[in-house]
Amino acid sequence: MATAPSAEQQPVFDVASPEQVAAARAALDAHTVETVAWHFHESTGCPFWLEYATSLPFNPLTDVRCFDDLKKFPPFEDEWLRGGPIRRWVPKGLADQPVYVFETGGTTGIPKSRYNSRDFRTDYEMFSETLPEEFFPKGANWLMLGPSGPRRLRLSIEHLAQYRGGICFCVDLDPRWVIKLIQKGWMEHLEAYKQHCIDQAITVLEAGHEIRCMFTTPKLLEALALALEKKGTTIREAGITGIFSGGTEFTPQWTRFAVEELLDGAYLTPTYGNTLMGLAASRPVVPADGYTIAYYAPQPRAVIEVVDFDDPDTVVPYGETGRVRLTTLTKETFIPGFLERDEGERERPFAAYPWDGISGVRPFRKLAAATTVGVY
């Protein structure tokens, strides 16, 4: 568990200055007012929020003057995202734009859906600016070794590759089938399916496509490295110089193991993201910081708060543990105060991201026993 740095134990990373923090907060407050005005104005808002506003005891157009005013909204219910019609979430101001539907969950019952037009592209274009070109060269081709199907990641990684001037190669991977295999206890089938996915990846890597960059999950990264080792080679020797990875399996211990045993010099950048938030980049992961992995949401488009387990309107002190509360603030999607199925420790603002971060991300303790992680 992370602890707040004491006066004797100063952080090894560049903590944001009070001026940087204040400027970021002012930008968030202004962005919040603008976003709420868009979603609740009759000419631009989406049907769901325009109808919902009629039941509120306040007027979002006049009574939301800063980010903290979003606490006036009742907690967002994730059941609202299950089932359709999906167009109830499309703002009138964007009604002429193409609509994508990305799903999350859905192992049992109706999955949650988020409508997108361009948000997924914007999120990954912003993330692109955080990638060091030494390891993620512009023009390089990518391998997407992760969930396919109706998930945002598949199109997002392809857009990231194209935005950086490259071509993306993908594999077929159905995480819902993986989870069913785990729940049924079919470990032999699970291992065969994992090997099927790794075989697809190795086939692409050996096909002469000059792939230099890759997205994958920690479990699949480890499986790929071990499979290549059996063939007498490594991820780096296969041509990969930069790896962007995400999932709740990231821990300081695993990251150190990956860097020292699996990657053979390839660069690894952890990320934390989901269909509702977008993509939270990490500050540099270094031995001097105990390989701590701290994520920072793409403010002001999305905000992560680490809140008290019993009082979600109270943010915990730095270094303390709490549940993730997410707010999404884009022209496409407004989601205030969504309690995620994750918990972690509150991190101090970083110079490059002058707002709160989170480390030690893991399934929320009250739900962990019922959570099947699968390929992540």
VENNORVEN-V997102 format. One record per pair of residues at least 24 apart in sequence whose C-alpha atoms are under 6 Angstrom apart, sorted by sequence separation. I is the first residue (numbers start at 1). GAP is how many residues later the second one is. If there is no record, write none. Layout:
I|GAP + I|GAP
//
This chain:
37|24 + 242|24 + 243|24 + 246|24 + 303|24 + 321|24 + 139|25 + 141|25 + 143|25 + 148|25 + 241|25 + 242|25 + 243|25 + 244|25 + 245|25 + 246|25 + 277|25 + 302|25 + 320|25 + 138|26 + 139|26 + 140|26 + 141|26 + 142|26 + 143|26 + 144|26 + 145|26 + 147|26 + 198|26 + 246|26 + 302|26 + 319|26 + 320|26 + 138|27 + 139|27 + 141|27 + 143|27 + 147|27 + 212|27 + 213|27 + 302|27 + 319|27 + 82|28 + 212|28 + 215|28 + 217|28 + 235|28 + 236|28 + 301|28 + 318|28 + 82|29 + 212|29 + 213|29 + 214|29 + 215|29 + 216|29 + 217|29 + 301|29 + 318|29 + 82|30 + 213|30 + 215|30 + 217|30 + 236|30 + 81|31 + 33|32 + 81|32 + 32|35 + 120|36 + 124|36 + 29|37 + 225|37 + 29|38 + 252|39 + 48|40 + 252|40 + 306|40 + 47|41 + 48|41 + 46|43 + 46|44 + 46|45 + 45|46 + 46|46 + 44|47 + 45|47 + 103|47 + 44|48 + 102|48 + 103|48 + 44|49 + 102|49 + 102|50 + 296|61 + 295|62 + 295|63 + 294|64 + 294|65 + 293|66 + 107|69 + 142|69 + 141|70 + 144|70 + 145|70 + 146|70 + 141|71 + 142|71 + 143|71 + 144|71 + 145|71 + 140|72 + 142|72 + 135|106 + 136|106 + 135|107 + 248|114 + 247|129 + 123|155 + 217|159 + 179|195 + 178|196 + 75|262 + 76|262 + 28|272 + 4|314 + 4|315 + 3|316 + 2|317 + 16|333 + 21|333 + 15|334 + 16|334 + 20|334 + 15|335 + 16|335 + 14|336 + 15|336 + 14|337 + 16|338
//
